[in-house]
Amino acid sequence: MFILAIIGFIAIFWCLLSGLVRIIPWLILAVIVTSIISLVLDHFIWVAIIVGAFIFFYIVGSREEKKEQKSATIDGDFEEVKK
């Protein structure tokens, strides 16, 4: 990743010297995107654990919410029959 950053800075410096100023934002974007991809790939196990935890808690939370809605509906139906 460090080598990639050095290559990116060399490319930006070369663009400044040769007058290709329009390309510099695209080079900066390319360095940022490749750095993010490299970071994710280097720490893939942590990213997978975090994403898995979010999915797990979403599923558990939606099931609990459905249970609460169902019990509220059943309690409401019971009180209507009781009247």
GILIN-V433812 format. One record per residue. N is the residue number from 1. RES is the residue in one small letter. SS is DSSP state (a for helix, b for strand, c for the rest). Layout:
n->N res->RES ss->SS
n->N res->RES ss->SS
This chain:
n->1 res->m ss->c
n->2 res->f ss->a
n->3 res->i ss->a
n->4 res->l ss->a
n->5 res->a ss->a
n->6 res->i ss->a
n->7 res->i ss->a
n->8 res->g ss->a
n->9 res->f ss->a
n->10 res->i ss->a
n->11 res->a ss->a
n->12 res->i ss->a
n->13 res->f ss->a
n->14 res->w ss->a
n->15 res->c ss->a
n->16 res->l ss->a
n->17 res->l ss->a
n->18 res->s ss->a
n->19 res->g ss->c
n->20 res->l ss->c
n->21 res->v ss->a
n->22 res->r ss->a
n->23 res->i ss->a
n->24 res->i ss->a
n->25 res->p ss->a
n->26 res->w ss->a
n->27 res->l ss->a
n->28 res->i ss->a
n->29 res->l ss->a
n->30 res->a ss->a
n->31 res->v ss->a
n->32 res->i ss->a
n->33 res->v ss->a
n->34 res->t ss->a
n->35 res->s ss->a
n->36 res->i ss->a
n->37 res->i ss->a
n->38 res->s ss->a
n->39 res->l ss->a
n->40 res->v ss->a
n->41 res->l ss->a
n->42 res->d ss->a
n->43 res->h ss->c
n->44 res->f ss->a
n->45 res->i ss->a
n->46 res->w ss->a
n->47 res->v ss->a
n->48 res->a ss->a
n->49 res->i ss->a
n->50 res->i ss->a
n->51 res->v ss->a
n->52 res->g ss->a
n->53 res->a ss->a
n->54 res->f ss->a
n->55 res->i ss->a
n->56 res->f ss->a
n->57 res->f ss->a
n->58 res->y ss->a
n->59 res->i ss->a
n->60 res->v ss->a
n->61 res->g ss->a
n->62 res->s ss->a
n->63 res->r ss->a
n->64 res->e ss->a
n->65 res->e ss->a
n->66 res->k ss->a
n->67 res->k ss->a
n->68 res->e ss->a
n->69 res->q ss->a
n->70 res->k ss->a
n->71 res->s ss->a
n->72 res->a ss->a
n->73 res->t ss->a
n->74 res->i ss->a
n->75 res->d ss->a
n->76 res->g ss->a
n->77 res->d ss->a
n->78 res->f ss->a
n->79 res->e ss->a
n->80 res->e ss->a
n->81 res->v ss->a
n->82 res->k ss->a
n->83 res->k ss->c
